[in-house]
Structures are given as C-alpha cells and as structure tokens.
Amino acid sequence: MPADSSSLPGHGQTVCVTGAGGFIASWIVKLLLDRGYSVKGTVRNPDDPKNAHLRALEGADERLTLCKADLLDYQSLREAISGCQGVFHTASPVTDDPEQMVEPAVEGTKNVINAAAEAKVRRVVFTSSIGAVYMDPNRSPDTVVDESCWSDLEFCKNTKNWYCYGKTVAEQAAWEMAKEKEVDVVVVNPVLVLGPLLQSTINASIIHILKYLTGSAKTYANSVQAYIHVKDVALSHILVFENPSAAGRYLCAESVLHRGEVVEILAKLFPDYPVPTKCSDEKNPRAKAYKFSCQKLKDLGLEFTPAKQCLYETVTSLQEKGHLALPASKQQEEPIKIQSS
C-alpha cells in the first residue's frame, strides 16, 4: 500500500459488496481495499468466524465495515447501501432447488437495485453468469458466444437446470428494474471460476477440480467447460465500475477446455494424485469446445490468466487451506513455477 493513499483510484469513495464472504465477492473486497475504497460488505452474520478472512485483508481495519443484511430484507439492504457511490451485487444462492434459487435471486436483485436507486449510487455492477448466456439448444455450434446471447428459459425449465434459470431471470429482473428506477447497471457474466480461495470454506466451482485429485472421481465426463481466474473476475467488476463508458453485459472467460484436457493438465502438474485417465463416455465423439468472445473486457484492458496457471493456483490453494492433503513425496519440496504457454 503506497504511503499516500489519496492517489489511489478509490480514495474517498464508499461502495457496497453484497454477499461479501463469497468466493468472487471476497476477491472484489480485497481488490477494492487495495485500490483505496472504503467497503461496506453485507453478510448474514458479521461475527461468524467464516468472515474472518475479510477482516484480515490489508486495509480492512480502516476501511471495511461488515453489515448484517439479507437479500429479502429490504431495510437491511437500504442501511448497507446508504452513503455508497457504487454497489457490487454478487450475493446469490447457488442451488438446483427452484424454490431456494429463483425467488431469492429475483427478489434480492430487485431489492438491491431499489435500495441503490434510493441511495442515488453512481453505478450497480451485477454478477450474473454464463448460465444466463449459454443455455440455448438452438444456437449453432459455429456461433460465437458473446454478450448478445441469452439462455432459453423453456430449455432451462425442461432440463430442470434451475441454477441457469434463476441466473437468467435474475439478470432480466436487474435490467427491467434498472430501467424502471433509472439506475446505471452493468453486468459481468463469468464462466466457471477457479483460483486461490480467500475464504476457509470450499465453494461449488472448486469441488469441480477437487474431485479429480481426491480419487472420488474415477472417470471424467465427455463435456467441455469454460474457465476463468477469480482475480480476473473480481478485477473485471472493478474495471466496469470505474470506466464511465462501460455499459451492458461483459462475458468473462479465458478458455474452453474438454474435461480430458483438464485432467491431463492436473496429472502433469500434480502427478502424485489419483487423477482419472478414463472418460465416462467413450462411445460418442469427443465434445467440441464452443467459440466465445471477451473482446469487451479486453478493450477495458483486462489481461486474462491462462487456464493452466489457474488450475495450478487452485490446487496449491486447496493444499495450503488444508482441503487437499499434500503428497508425502512433495511435502519438503519447493513449489514449482508455471510458465505461460
């Protein structure tokens, strides 16, 4: 931290981050503090030990306030957002249960934008998902997935993909509410997020990698997945907040890998773990990666961390946090350095 914090971009500004203890939100809080912002983070219980990682961040003692708030309790959100110049709305349930997913996601979003309008904030940055972009059975395989794409709600319903359904209707509600209340909203749509954990608990996207290292997954699926580093996601939120010309949606992805490529990278980097080598579907052709464009974020100056580095940092973080046992042969060795390919 420079001695003169008045030169930092966030100096003198207060912003609110909803669901501050989450994987992405924790990194947003960290980077905001690094840039000199004062942050009001909403959490269910400020005294819960699982929020200790936020209090330990550099600058937290002086410029972080944890506020008890619930997405469905308008008054608590109103108090948290009051006095803020911006809001980063990241809080959202992650579940396949339609009752737990859809109503809190939609009503919570409406409440946040309503409170933001009341507080006259400069901009709301809303964390959506590739889930609101990608789920469309009628899209041609040659179509480049970008910010103009939307998930098909009927398809999400029919396949009981309530996470993608909830993310889509929540984002639609955000846009409708923003128009009605005349609030400047910008949306970030990240793909599957990996990278170092700041919080002590494991989140859903990290389990996706952990299962390949613990031996719990004996095979890998014949499917593809897009990946992004958590720090890149956090920084993208801040870039779209700080850049006056930012508008609309921002797809946030580094690369699309087949699960076979993921396990291959993991096996090379961490050969002592029981990484699966067999595909669960060897009858059908290998699923092909879809094309995507993140040109809008590149135009704001975001440089993406390569997926290989992202996977490496995810695993070393799991080791450091005690979620993944270090192989006996490696316990005394220095960590390896990854070269960007």
GIDARA-V855449 format. One line per field, one symbol per residue. burial: # if it has 16 or more other ideal C-beta (glycine too) atoms within 10 Angstrom, else .. A space follows every 50 residues. Layout:
burial->???
//
This chain:
burial->.......#.#..#####################.#########..#.... #.##..#.##..##.##.###..#.#######.############..... ##.###.##########.#.#.#############.........###.#. ##...#....###############.##..#.#.###############. ....##.###.##...#..#.#.###################...#..## #############.###.##..#.##..#.......#..#.#.#.##..# .#.################.#.##.................
//
